[in-house]
């Protein structure tokens, strides 16, 4: 039987797949038994100040990031979308060729500067 398992790729794949599902099932049962069902609720951290001094909690960095994207970067996105996603494949190729050309020029300049340092 050992020769059959080693020699037959289909049997090996089947045995390994079944073994994977058994291990996954055991780990899932262990997780369900061990996990904590309590929900932790924490207050907003106000830098040690009472709520009377700080009326509104400050936005998180994630909120600032999305605010920047919605307010300032949307115009840039709209321009890129209108120029690249026109439905014409040649417009996309021209846009990408321009960027790849710019990257190639930068790489050549950096390479020349690197070689001149030696």
N, C-alpha and C positions, 0 to 999 in steps of 0.2 A: 504494500500500500504506500510506503514512503516513496518508492520510485514513481508511482502514479501521480502523487501530489507534486513532486518536483518536476516531472516530465510534462505534465499537461497544464498549459497556461490558463485555460478556462477554469480548471479546478482550483488553481492557485488564486485566481482573481475572485472566485466565489467564496473560498475559505477566508481570504483576507477581508472581503466585504462583510461577511457575516461576523467576523471577529471585530471589525470596526464598529458595527452596530451594537454588538454586545457591550463593548467598552463604553460606547456613547450612552447606552441605557444605564449602565452601572454608575457612570459619572453623573447622569441626570438625576438618578434616584438619590445619590449622595448629596447633590446640591439641594434638592427639594427637602431633604431631612435636615440639613445643616443651616440653611438660610434663615435669616432673621425676618420675621413677619411684621415687626413693628415699623412704623413709618416715623422717621425723625423729622421734626419741624424745628427750624431754627429761626431766630429773629434776624432782621437786617443788621449788619454790623455798622454802627454809627461812629466809629473811631473813638469810642469811649465817651461820647457826648450824649446827653439826654435827648429825648425826642423833641423837647420844646425848643432846643437850639437848632436842630437840623429838621426843617419842616419836610423836605422831600429827600428820599435816598438818592444818592448820585447814581447815574447810569453806569452800567458795567462796561468794560472795554468792548465786549461783543456788541452792545447796543450802540456804542460810539462808532464802531466799524460799520455796522449796517446803516447807521444814519449818514455816514460819509458816503457810502455807496449809493444810497437813495437820493441824496441831495446833490452831490458833486459829480460822482462818477457816472451817473445815468446819461448825461449828455455825451460823454465820451463813448459809452456803450452804444448809444443810439447811432452815433456817427459810424462806428465800426460795423454795427449791424446793417445799416443802410448801404454801406459801400461793399461789404463782403458777401452778405446774404441776399444777393439780388436774384438768385435763381440761375444766374449765368455762371457756368464753371470757369470761364476765362477770367471773370472778375476776381474769383477766389485765387486762381493761379497767379494772376498779376500781383495781388496783394501779398501772397506768401512769398513769391519770388523777390519782391522788394525787401521784405523783412529778412529773408535768407541772404540776400545780397548785402544788406547792411551788417548782418552778423559776420559774414565772410570778410568784409572790409575791416571790421573791428578785430577779428582774429588775426588777419594779416598784419595789421598795425601793431598789435600786442606781440606777435611773434618777432617782428623786426626789432621792436624795442628790447625784447628779451635777448635776441642774438647780439644786439649792439652793446649790451651790458657786459657780455663775456669778452 
